[in-house]
Structure formats: structure tokens, C-alpha cells
């Protein structure tokens, strides 16, 4: 039950930050943005104290660690793969155009239309 209350408070803090953005409509843009960021940071702090919040932040931490272990392709590999995909798309477009044009020709001949 305490976790639900904490998450509800976190949600209300986010809502308060957004409400502050609109309440400070006549103020400088920096103050408006700070109100939203403050609401988000306070909500994150409150959510972190709950069990689901701790599990979520642990999952996020593990996700960042996992993304650092990924072997990303080099620029050359990326360009080569992109080139192959574009070439395949062009070849398929030409093939489908040829099939469509030939089927149109066959249907026109079967229906007796002369072009």
C-alpha cells in the first residue's frame, strides 16, 4: 500500500510540474522549464523509494550497461549495409514494375484492347 501511495505522490509531482509550466505562462521560459524538470526530478526521487521504482531504476541501469557492451558497426559497415538495402529496393521496384507492366499487357490482349 505504501508503494502505491509513493507512486501516486510521484504522479502528482509530475502533474504539479506541468501545471507550474502553465501557471508561469507570463514568466521566462527558463522558469517554466525548471518547474517541469523540478517536478520530474522530485517524482523520480519519490518513485525511487518504492519497490517498483527501485526495480525500474535497476532495469534502466542494466539496460545502459548492456548497450555499452553492444558491438556497434563501423561507418564503413553501415554504409555498405545501407547500400545493399537501397540496391535491393531498386531491383525489387524494377522487378515489380516489369511484372505489373507484363500483366497489364496480357490482360489488355485478352480483353481485345489494342494500344
N, C-alpha and C positions, 0 to 999 in steps of 0.2 A: 504494500500500500504506500509506503514511503517513497518508493521509486516512482510510482505514478504521480504522486504529488510533486516530486522534484522535476519530472518531465513536464508536468503541467506548468510549473513555475518557469521552466526554461522556455516553453512555448509562449507564455505571457511576456517574457522579456523580449523575445523576438518581435512580438506584436507591438510592444511598447517602443522598441527601436524604430519600427516602421511608422508608428503613429507620431513619434518625435520628428521624423523626417517631414511629415506633412504639417505638423504643428509649427515647425520652424520654417515655414514656407517663405517668409519675408527675410529670413536670416541668410547669411552667407552659405554658399554651397558646401564649404568645408564643415560647418557646424552640422548641417543636415546629414552629411555622410558620416561624421563622427557619431551622431546619435544612432544610426543604423549599426555601425561597427561595434559601438559600445553594447548595444542590445544583443548582438550576435556573440560577442566575447563573453558577456555575463551569462548568456544562455548556455554557451559551451561549458563554462566553468560549473554551472549548476548541474548540467546534464552529466558531466564527467564524474560527479559524486554518486550517481546512481549506477546500479549494476549493469543495466543495458547500455548506459553511456560508456562505462569502462570497457565493456566488450566491444562496442563500436570503435572507440579510440584505439583499442588494441588491434582490431582488424585493420583500421586505417594505417597504423604503424607497420603492421606486417605487409600490407599492400605496397607501401612505399619501399620497404626493404626488398620485396620481390621484384618490383620494377627496376631496382638498381642492379639486380642480378641478370636481367634480360640482356642478351647479346643483340644489340641493335645493328641493322645492316649499315654498311658503309654507303657513302654518297654514290659511289660507282654502282654498287649492287642495286640501290634504289632506282637509279636512272635506267639501268638495264631491265629491271623487272617492269618498270613503267613503260618502257619502250616495247617490250614483248606484249603487254596488255593492250596498248594502243594499236599495235600492228595486228593482233588477233581481232580486235574490234573492227578494224577497217576491212580485214579479209572476210569476216563474217557478214559485214554490211554488204560488201560486193557480192558475196555468195547468195545472200537472201534477196538482193535486188535481181540477180540473174534468175533465180528460181521464180520470183514473182513475175518478172517480165516474160519468161518462157510459159508459165501457166496462163498468163493473160493472152499470149499469142495462141496457145492451144484452145482456150475457151472461145476466143473470137473466131477461130477457124471452124470449130464445132458448131457455133451458132450462125455461121454463114456471113459474118461481118467481114467486110474487106476494108482494110485501112490503106 
